[in-house]
Amino acid sequence: MKFNKLIPELTITNINNSKEFYTTALGFKIEYERSEDKFAFWSLGEAQLMLDEINENGNVGELVLISN
C-alpha cells in the first residue's frame, strides 16, 4: 500500500461507533487495526486517516496556541 504524505489522526470518543459510521455510512475500509489500543487505519480510494479512541494510556495534552 502506498501511504499519503499527510495522513490525519483523529481522536474520537468511541471506536465502535466510528467503525459503524466510517464503514457503513461512508464506505471506508479498515486497513490496519490494534483493537487493544482502540486504533484503526482507514482508507477510501486515495483518502487515508487514522482514528484513535481517547483512553487513559495515551491522551494528547492540552492544546496551547502560540502566537508570534
PDB file of N, CA, C and O in Angstrom, chain B, residues numbered from 101:
ATOM      1  N   MET B 101       0.846  -1.182   0.000  1.00  0.00           N
ATOM      2  CA  MET B 101       0.000   0.000   0.000  1.00  0.00           C
ATOM      3  C   MET B 101       0.886   1.237   0.000  1.00  0.00           C
ATOM      4  O   MET B 101       1.879   1.313   0.723  1.00  0.00           O
ATOM      5  N   LYS B 102       0.512   2.179  -0.806  1.00  0.00           N
ATOM      6  CA  LYS B 102       1.201   3.465  -0.837  1.00  0.00           C
ATOM      7  C   LYS B 102       0.537   4.377   0.195  1.00  0.00           C
ATOM      8  O   LYS B 102      -0.687   4.508   0.224  1.00  0.00           O
ATOM      9  N   PHE B 103       1.358   5.006   1.042  1.00  0.00           N
ATOM     10  CA  PHE B 103       0.835   5.908   2.059  1.00  0.00           C
ATOM     11  C   PHE B 103       0.875   7.348   1.560  1.00  0.00           C
ATOM     12  O   PHE B 103       1.823   7.755   0.888  1.00  0.00           O
ATOM     13  N   ASN B 104      -0.148   8.105   1.890  1.00  0.00           N
ATOM     14  CA  ASN B 104      -0.171   9.528   1.568  1.00  0.00           C
ATOM     15  C   ASN B 104       0.917  10.257   2.346  1.00  0.00           C
ATOM     16  O   ASN B 104       1.372   9.772   3.382  1.00  0.00           O
ATOM     17  N   LYS B 105       1.327  11.402   1.860  1.00  0.00           N
ATOM     18  CA  LYS B 105       2.344  12.193   2.557  1.00  0.00           C
ATOM     19  C   LYS B 105       1.805  12.770   3.858  1.00  0.00           C
ATOM     20  O   LYS B 105       2.563  12.990   4.803  1.00  0.00           O
ATOM     21  N   LEU B 106       0.520  13.011   3.911  1.00  0.00           N
ATOM     22  CA  LEU B 106      -0.108  13.532   5.122  1.00  0.00           C
ATOM     23  C   LEU B 106      -1.346  12.682   5.405  1.00  0.00           C
ATOM     24  O   LEU B 106      -2.257  12.594   4.582  1.00  0.00           O
ATOM     25  N   ILE B 107      -1.361  12.056   6.594  1.00  0.00           N
ATOM     26  CA  ILE B 107      -2.498  11.227   6.998  1.00  0.00           C
ATOM     27  C   ILE B 107      -2.996  11.757   8.339  1.00  0.00           C
ATOM     28  O   ILE B 107      -2.295  11.635   9.344  1.00  0.00           O
ATOM     29  N   PRO B 108      -4.192  12.343   8.374  1.00  0.00           N
ATOM     30  CA  PRO B 108      -4.697  12.881   9.639  1.00  0.00           C
ATOM     31  C   PRO B 108      -5.003  11.776  10.648  1.00  0.00           C
ATOM     32  O   PRO B 108      -5.473  10.696  10.290  1.00  0.00           O
ATOM     33  N   GLU B 109      -4.722  12.075  11.916  1.00  0.00           N
ATOM     34  CA  GLU B 109      -5.090  11.171  13.003  1.00  0.00           C
ATOM     35  C   GLU B 109      -6.127  11.885  13.856  1.00  0.00           C
ATOM     36  O   GLU B 109      -5.857  12.942  14.427  1.00  0.00           O
ATOM     37  N   LEU B 110      -7.304  11.304  13.936  1.00  0.00           N
ATOM     38  CA  LEU B 110      -8.410  11.905  14.672  1.00  0.00           C
ATOM     39  C   LEU B 110      -8.602  11.183  15.989  1.00  0.00           C
ATOM     40  O   LEU B 110      -8.613   9.953  16.035  1.00  0.00           O
ATOM     41  N   THR B 111      -8.754  11.942  17.056  1.00  0.00           N
ATOM     42  CA  THR B 111      -9.041  11.373  18.367  1.00  0.00           C
ATOM     43  C   THR B 111     -10.553  11.369  18.536  1.00  0.00           C
ATOM     44  O   THR B 111     -11.213  12.395  18.369  1.00  0.00           O
ATOM     45  N   ILE B 112     -11.091  10.201  18.870  1.00  0.00           N
ATOM     46  CA  ILE B 112     -12.534  10.023  18.954  1.00  0.00           C
ATOM     47  C   ILE B 112     -12.916   9.518  20.345  1.00  0.00           C
ATOM     48  O   ILE B 112     -12.050   9.149  21.137  1.00  0.00           O
ATOM     49  N   THR B 113     -14.204   9.505  20.631  1.00  0.00           N
ATOM     50  CA  THR B 113     -14.651   9.052  21.952  1.00  0.00           C
ATOM     51  C   THR B 113     -15.136   7.605  21.967  1.00  0.00           C
ATOM     52  O   THR B 113     -15.209   6.993  23.033  1.00  0.00           O
ATOM     53  N   ASN B 114     -15.473   7.044  20.787  1.00  0.00           N
ATOM     54  CA  ASN B 114     -15.964   5.670  20.767  1.00  0.00           C
ATOM     55  C   ASN B 114     -15.594   5.007  19.444  1.00  0.00           C
ATOM     56  O   ASN B 114     -16.185   5.315  18.409  1.00  0.00           O
ATOM     57  N   ILE B 115     -14.626   4.104  19.472  1.00  0.00           N
ATOM     58  CA  ILE B 115     -14.139   3.455  18.250  1.00  0.00           C
ATOM     59  C   ILE B 115     -15.221   2.614  17.588  1.00  0.00           C
ATOM     60  O   ILE B 115     -15.280   2.549  16.360  1.00  0.00           O
ATOM     61  N   ASN B 116     -16.076   1.970  18.371  1.00  0.00           N
ATOM     62  CA  ASN B 116     -17.120   1.124  17.778  1.00  0.00           C
ATOM     63  C   ASN B 116     -18.149   1.938  17.004  1.00  0.00           C
ATOM     64  O   ASN B 116     -18.572   1.536  15.920  1.00  0.00           O
ATOM     65  N   ASN B 117     -18.549   3.067  17.547  1.00  0.00           N
ATOM     66  CA  ASN B 117     -19.470   3.946  16.818  1.00  0.00           C
ATOM     67  C   ASN B 117     -18.817   4.473  15.544  1.00  0.00           C
ATOM     68  O   ASN B 117     -19.462   4.571  14.500  1.00  0.00           O
ATOM     69  N   SER B 118     -17.544   4.808  15.638  1.00  0.00           N
ATOM     70  CA  SER B 118     -16.821   5.323  14.471  1.00  0.00           C
ATOM     71  C   SER B 118     -16.661   4.243  13.405  1.00  0.00           C
ATOM     72  O   SER B 118     -16.766   4.533  12.213  1.00  0.00           O
ATOM     73  N   LYS B 119     -16.408   3.004  13.818  1.00  0.00           N
ATOM     74  CA  LYS B 119     -16.317   1.898  12.853  1.00  0.00           C
ATOM     75  C   LYS B 119     -17.614   1.778  12.059  1.00  0.00           C
ATOM     76  O   LYS B 119     -17.599   1.658  10.834  1.00  0.00           O
ATOM     77  N   GLU B 120     -18.711   1.810  12.762  1.00  0.00           N
ATOM     78  CA  GLU B 120     -20.018   1.703  12.112  1.00  0.00           C
ATOM     79  C   GLU B 120     -20.225   2.842  11.115  1.00  0.00           C
ATOM     80  O   GLU B 120     -20.647   2.613   9.982  1.00  0.00           O
ATOM     81  N   PHE B 121     -19.929   4.056  11.539  1.00  0.00           N
ATOM     82  CA  PHE B 121     -20.134   5.220  10.686  1.00  0.00           C
ATOM     83  C   PHE B 121     -19.214   5.205   9.468  1.00  0.00           C
ATOM     84  O   PHE B 121     -19.682   5.366   8.341  1.00  0.00           O
ATOM     85  N   TYR B 122     -17.909   5.014   9.680  1.00  0.00           N
ATOM     86  CA  TYR B 122     -16.961   5.098   8.567  1.00  0.00           C
ATOM     87  C   TYR B 122     -17.109   3.955   7.575  1.00  0.00           C
ATOM     88  O   TYR B 122     -16.921   4.165   6.377  1.00  0.00           O
ATOM     89  N   THR B 123     -17.440   2.755   8.033  1.00  0.00           N
ATOM     90  CA  THR B 123     -17.595   1.640   7.097  1.00  0.00           C
ATOM     91  C   THR B 123     -18.962   1.630   6.428  1.00  0.00           C
ATOM     92  O   THR B 123     -19.053   1.526   5.205  1.00  0.00           O
ATOM     93  N   THR B 124     -20.018   1.737   7.216  1.00  0.00           N
ATOM     94  CA  THR B 124     -21.376   1.626   6.677  1.00  0.00           C
ATOM     95  C   THR B 124     -21.818   2.886   5.952  1.00  0.00           C
ATOM     96  O   THR B 124     -22.255   2.823   4.803  1.00  0.00           O
ATOM     97  N   ALA B 125     -21.709   4.015   6.608  1.00  0.00           N
ATOM     98  CA  ALA B 125     -22.226   5.258   6.031  1.00  0.00           C
ATOM     99  C   ALA B 125     -21.308   5.837   4.953  1.00  0.00           C
ATOM    100  O   ALA B 125     -21.786   6.363   3.948  1.00  0.00           O
ATOM    101  N   LEU B 126     -19.990   5.740   5.160  1.00  0.00           N
ATOM    102  CA  LEU B 126     -19.063   6.396   4.235  1.00  0.00           C
ATOM    103  C   LEU B 126     -18.328   5.446   3.295  1.00  0.00           C
ATOM    104  O   LEU B 126     -17.815   5.880   2.264  1.00  0.00           O
ATOM    105  N   GLY B 127     -18.269   4.165   3.630  1.00  0.00           N
ATOM    106  CA  GLY B 127     -17.626   3.197   2.741  1.00  0.00           C
ATOM    107  C   GLY B 127     -16.132   3.016   2.931  1.00  0.00           C
ATOM    108  O   GLY B 127     -15.474   2.432   2.070  1.00  0.00           O
ATOM    109  N   PHE B 128     -15.578   3.500   4.035  1.00  0.00           N
ATOM    110  CA  PHE B 128     -14.151   3.308   4.312  1.00  0.00           C
ATOM    111  C   PHE B 128     -13.863   1.837   4.617  1.00  0.00           C
ATOM    112  O   PHE B 128     -14.757   1.088   5.010  1.00  0.00           O
ATOM    113  N   LYS B 129     -12.622   1.442   4.433  1.00  0.00           N
ATOM    114  CA  LYS B 129     -12.157   0.085   4.722  1.00  0.00           C
ATOM    115  C   LYS B 129     -11.078   0.163   5.799  1.00  0.00           C
ATOM    116  O   LYS B 129     -10.189   1.012   5.725  1.00  0.00           O
ATOM    117  N   ILE B 130     -11.149  -0.716   6.797  1.00  0.00           N
ATOM    118  CA  ILE B 130     -10.088  -0.778   7.808  1.00  0.00           C
ATOM    119  C   ILE B 130      -8.904  -1.520   7.203  1.00  0.00           C
ATOM    120  O   ILE B 130      -9.027  -2.685   6.823  1.00  0.00           O
ATOM    121  N   GLU B 131      -7.760  -0.851   7.112  1.00  0.00           N
ATOM    122  CA  GLU B 131      -6.543  -1.454   6.566  1.00  0.00           C
ATOM    123  C   GLU B 131      -5.706  -2.106   7.660  1.00  0.00           C
ATOM    124  O   GLU B 131      -5.046  -3.121   7.433  1.00  0.00           O
ATOM    125  N   TYR B 132      -5.743  -1.509   8.847  1.00  0.00           N
ATOM    126  CA  TYR B 132      -4.937  -1.999   9.970  1.00  0.00           C
ATOM    127  C   TYR B 132      -5.643  -1.606  11.251  1.00  0.00           C
ATOM    128  O   TYR B 132      -6.211  -0.519  11.347  1.00  0.00           O
ATOM    129  N   GLU B 133      -5.607  -2.494  12.238  1.00  0.00           N
ATOM    130  CA  GLU B 133      -6.290  -2.193  13.496  1.00  0.00           C
ATOM    131  C   GLU B 133      -5.522  -2.783  14.665  1.00  0.00           C
ATOM    132  O   GLU B 133      -5.018  -3.904  14.594  1.00  0.00           O
ATOM    133  N   ARG B 134      -5.439  -2.010  15.748  1.00  0.00           N
ATOM    134  CA  ARG B 134      -4.937  -2.507  17.027  1.00  0.00           C
ATOM    135  C   ARG B 134      -6.102  -2.402  18.008  1.00  0.00           C
ATOM    136  O   ARG B 134      -6.307  -1.366  18.639  1.00  0.00           O
ATOM    137  N   SER B 135      -6.849  -3.478  18.123  1.00  0.00           N
ATOM    138  CA  SER B 135      -8.066  -3.472  18.948  1.00  0.00           C
ATOM    139  C   SER B 135      -7.771  -3.121  20.399  1.00  0.00           C
ATOM    140  O   SER B 135      -8.524  -2.373  21.023  1.00  0.00           O
ATOM    141  N   GLU B 136      -6.671  -3.661  20.946  1.00  0.00           N
ATOM    142  CA  GLU B 136      -6.341  -3.405  22.346  1.00  0.00           C
ATOM    143  C   GLU B 136      -6.041  -1.932  22.611  1.00  0.00           C
ATOM    144  O   GLU B 136      -6.238  -1.452  23.727  1.00  0.00           O
ATOM    145  N   ASP B 137      -5.564  -1.209  21.588  1.00  0.00           N
ATOM    146  CA  ASP B 137      -5.277   0.227  21.725  1.00  0.00           C
ATOM    147  C   ASP B 137      -6.414   1.093  21.214  1.00  0.00           C
ATOM    148  O   ASP B 137      -6.366   2.320  21.307  1.00  0.00           O
ATOM    149  N   LYS B 138      -7.444   0.441  20.670  1.00  0.00           N
ATOM    150  CA  LYS B 138      -8.582   1.153  20.083  1.00  0.00           C
ATOM    151  C   LYS B 138      -8.110   2.147  19.021  1.00  0.00           C
ATOM    152  O   LYS B 138      -8.437   3.333  19.053  1.00  0.00           O
ATOM    153  N   PHE B 139      -7.334   1.617  18.089  1.00  0.00           N
ATOM    154  CA  PHE B 139      -6.742   2.384  16.992  1.00  0.00           C
ATOM    155  C   PHE B 139      -7.059   1.678  15.682  1.00  0.00           C
ATOM    156  O   PHE B 139      -7.057   0.449  15.617  1.00  0.00           O
ATOM    157  N   ALA B 140      -7.333   2.457  14.639  1.00  0.00           N
ATOM    158  CA  ALA B 140      -7.553   1.885  13.310  1.00  0.00           C
ATOM    159  C   ALA B 140      -7.051   2.839  12.233  1.00  0.00           C
ATOM    160  O   ALA B 140      -7.139   4.059  12.368  1.00  0.00           O
ATOM    161  N   PHE B 141      -6.525   2.256  11.163  1.00  0.00           N
ATOM    162  CA  PHE B 141      -6.080   2.986   9.971  1.00  0.00           C
ATOM    163  C   PHE B 141      -7.062   2.664   8.856  1.00  0.00           C
ATOM    164  O   PHE B 141      -7.328   1.494   8.582  1.00  0.00           O
ATOM    165  N   TRP B 142      -7.599   3.688   8.212  1.00  0.00           N
ATOM    166  CA  TRP B 142      -8.684   3.546   7.253  1.00  0.00           C
ATOM    167  C   TRP B 142      -8.291   4.065   5.878  1.00  0.00           C
ATOM    168  O   TRP B 142      -7.405   4.910   5.750  1.00  0.00           O
ATOM    169  N   SER B 143      -8.964   3.547   4.847  1.00  0.00           N
ATOM    170  CA  SER B 143      -8.768   4.096   3.505  1.00  0.00           C
ATOM    171  C   SER B 143     -10.085   4.054   2.733  1.00  0.00           C
ATOM    172  O   SER B 143     -10.960   3.224   2.979  1.00  0.00           O
ATOM    173  N   LEU B 144     -10.180   4.974   1.806  1.00  0.00           N
ATOM    174  CA  LEU B 144     -11.290   5.038   0.855  1.00  0.00           C
ATOM    175  C   LEU B 144     -10.737   5.706  -0.390  1.00  0.00           C
ATOM    176  O   LEU B 144     -10.508   6.915  -0.397  1.00  0.00           O
ATOM    177  N   GLY B 145     -10.522   4.932  -1.438  1.00  0.00           N
ATOM    178  CA  GLY B 145      -9.873   5.494  -2.623  1.00  0.00           C
ATOM    179  C   GLY B 145      -8.488   5.988  -2.243  1.00  0.00           C
ATOM    180  O   GLY B 145      -7.679   5.231  -1.707  1.00  0.00           O
ATOM    181  N   GLU B 146      -8.212   7.252  -2.519  1.00  0.00           N
ATOM    182  CA  GLU B 146      -6.915   7.835  -2.161  1.00  0.00           C
ATOM    183  C   GLU B 146      -6.920   8.495  -0.788  1.00  0.00           C
ATOM    184  O   GLU B 146      -5.881   8.976  -0.337  1.00  0.00           O
ATOM    185  N   ALA B 147      -8.062   8.529  -0.120  1.00  0.00           N
ATOM    186  CA  ALA B 147      -8.155   9.128   1.218  1.00  0.00           C
ATOM    187  C   ALA B 147      -7.691   8.122   2.272  1.00  0.00           C
ATOM    188  O   ALA B 147      -8.028   6.940   2.201  1.00  0.00           O
ATOM    189  N   GLN B 148      -6.925   8.593   3.238  1.00  0.00           N
ATOM    190  CA  GLN B 148      -6.462   7.768   4.349  1.00  0.00           C
ATOM    191  C   GLN B 148      -6.580   8.566   5.631  1.00  0.00           C
ATOM    192  O   GLN B 148      -6.386   9.782   5.640  1.00  0.00           O
ATOM    193  N   LEU B 149      -6.904   7.866   6.723  1.00  0.00           N
ATOM    194  CA  LEU B 149      -6.945   8.525   8.020  1.00  0.00           C
ATOM    195  C   LEU B 149      -6.760   7.500   9.121  1.00  0.00           C
ATOM    196  O   LEU B 149      -6.929   6.298   8.914  1.00  0.00           O
ATOM    197  N   MET B 150      -6.409   8.000  10.296  1.00  0.00           N
ATOM    198  CA  MET B 150      -6.246   7.162  11.477  1.00  0.00           C
ATOM    199  C   MET B 150      -7.238   7.636  12.526  1.00  0.00           C
ATOM    200  O   MET B 150      -7.459   8.837  12.682  1.00  0.00           O
ATOM    201  N   LEU B 151      -7.838   6.694  13.246  1.00  0.00           N
ATOM    202  CA  LEU B 151      -8.740   7.010  14.343  1.00  0.00           C
ATOM    203  C   LEU B 151      -8.200   6.371  15.608  1.00  0.00           C
ATOM    204  O   LEU B 151      -7.816   5.201  15.611  1.00  0.00           O
ATOM    205  N   ASP B 152      -8.175   7.144  16.678  1.00  0.00           N
ATOM    206  CA  ASP B 152      -7.620   6.694  17.950  1.00  0.00           C
ATOM    207  C   ASP B 152      -8.577   7.115  19.055  1.00  0.00           C
ATOM    208  O   ASP B 152      -8.834   8.305  19.241  1.00  0.00           O
ATOM    209  N   GLU B 153      -9.112   6.125  19.799  1.00  0.00           N
ATOM    210  CA  GLU B 153     -10.051   6.448  20.873  1.00  0.00           C
ATOM    211  C   GLU B 153      -9.317   7.039  22.069  1.00  0.00           C
ATOM    212  O   GLU B 153      -8.240   6.574  22.443  1.00  0.00           O
ATOM    213  N   ILE B 154      -9.911   8.068  22.663  1.00  0.00           N
ATOM    214  CA  ILE B 154      -9.377   8.666  23.880  1.00  0.00           C
ATOM    215  C   ILE B 154      -9.372   7.606  24.968  1.00  0.00           C
ATOM    216  O   ILE B 154     -10.385   6.946  25.200  1.00  0.00           O
ATOM    217  N   ASN B 155      -8.229   7.439  25.639  1.00  0.00           N
ATOM    218  CA  ASN B 155      -8.144   6.480  26.743  1.00  0.00           C
ATOM    219  C   ASN B 155      -7.119   6.946  27.756  1.00  0.00           C
ATOM    220  O   ASN B 155      -6.418   7.933  27.535  1.00  0.00           O
ATOM    221  N   GLU B 156      -7.036   6.237  28.863  1.00  0.00           N
ATOM    222  CA  GLU B 156      -6.139   6.644  29.952  1.00  0.00           C
ATOM    223  C   GLU B 156      -4.671   6.416  29.637  1.00  0.00           C
ATOM    224  O   GLU B 156      -3.810   6.898  30.373  1.00  0.00           O
ATOM    225  N   ASN B 157      -4.355   5.691  28.558  1.00  0.00           N
ATOM    226  CA  ASN B 157      -2.964   5.365  28.257  1.00  0.00           C
ATOM    227  C   ASN B 157      -2.279   6.312  27.283  1.00  0.00           C
ATOM    228  O   ASN B 157      -1.054   6.277  27.164  1.00  0.00           O
ATOM    229  N   GLY B 158      -3.015   7.142  26.597  1.00  0.00           N
ATOM    230  CA  GLY B 158      -2.332   7.940  25.594  1.00  0.00           C
ATOM    231  C   GLY B 158      -3.091   9.133  25.094  1.00  0.00           C
ATOM    232  O   GLY B 158      -3.173   9.334  23.882  1.00  0.00           O
ATOM    233  N   ASN B 159      -3.646   9.926  25.961  1.00  0.00           N
ATOM    234  CA  ASN B 159      -4.334  11.134  25.537  1.00  0.00           C
ATOM    235  C   ASN B 159      -3.319  12.198  25.163  1.00  0.00           C
ATOM    236  O   ASN B 159      -2.208  12.235  25.693  1.00  0.00           O
ATOM    237  N   VAL B 160      -3.713  13.044  24.260  1.00  0.00           N
ATOM    238  CA  VAL B 160      -2.857  14.162  23.914  1.00  0.00           C
ATOM    239  C   VAL B 160      -2.985  15.239  24.995  1.00  0.00           C
ATOM    240  O   VAL B 160      -3.978  15.282  25.722  1.00  0.00           O
ATOM    241  N   GLY B 161      -1.995  16.087  25.093  1.00  0.00           N
ATOM    242  CA  GLY B 161      -2.012  17.132  26.088  1.00  0.00           C
ATOM    243  C   GLY B 161      -2.923  18.277  25.691  1.00  0.00           C
ATOM    244  O   GLY B 161      -3.546  18.266  24.629  1.00  0.00           O
ATOM    245  N   GLU B 162      -2.984  19.253  26.560  1.00  0.00           N
ATOM    246  CA  GLU B 162      -3.811  20.437  26.317  1.00  0.00           C
ATOM    247  C   GLU B 162      -3.284  21.194  25.101  1.00  0.00           C
ATOM    248  O   GLU B 162      -2.075  21.348  24.932  1.00  0.00           O
ATOM    249  N   LEU B 163      -4.184  21.657  24.270  1.00  0.00           N
ATOM    250  CA  LEU B 163      -3.815  22.454  23.115  1.00  0.00           C
ATOM    251  C   LEU B 163      -3.428  23.854  23.569  1.00  0.00           C
ATOM    252  O   LEU B 163      -4.207  24.531  24.240  1.00  0.00           O
ATOM    253  N   VAL B 164      -2.235  24.284  23.209  1.00  0.00           N
ATOM    254  CA  VAL B 164      -1.768  25.616  23.579  1.00  0.00           C
ATOM    255  C   VAL B 164      -1.420  26.346  22.288  1.00  0.00           C
ATOM    256  O   VAL B 164      -0.582  25.883  21.514  1.00  0.00           O
ATOM    257  N   LEU B 165      -2.064  27.485  22.056  1.00  0.00           N
ATOM    258  CA  LEU B 165      -1.786  28.275  20.863  1.00  0.00           C
ATOM    259  C   LEU B 165      -0.617  29.215  21.143  1.00  0.00           C
ATOM    260  O   LEU B 165      -0.575  29.902  22.164  1.00  0.00           O
ATOM    261  N   ILE B 166       0.310  29.225  20.227  1.00  0.00           N
ATOM    262  CA  ILE B 166       1.490  30.084  20.372  1.00  0.00           C
ATOM    263  C   ILE B 166       1.408  31.158  19.306  1.00  0.00           C
ATOM    264  O   ILE B 166       1.296  30.853  18.119  1.00  0.00           O
ATOM    265  N   SER B 167       1.463  32.402  19.720  1.00  0.00           N
ATOM    266  CA  SER B 167       1.424  33.492  18.753  1.00  0.00           C
ATOM    267  C   SER B 167       2.825  34.037  18.537  1.00  0.00           C
ATOM    268  O   SER B 167       3.673  33.997  19.429  1.00  0.00           O
ATOM    269  N   ASN B 168       3.044  34.540  17.347  1.00  0.00           N
ATOM    270  CA  ASN B 168       4.374  35.091  17.003  1.00  0.00           C
ATOM    271  C   ASN B 168       4.485  36.528  17.386  1.00  0.00           C
ATOM    272  O   ASN B 168       5.528  37.146  17.171  1.00  0.00           O
TER     273      ASN B 168
END
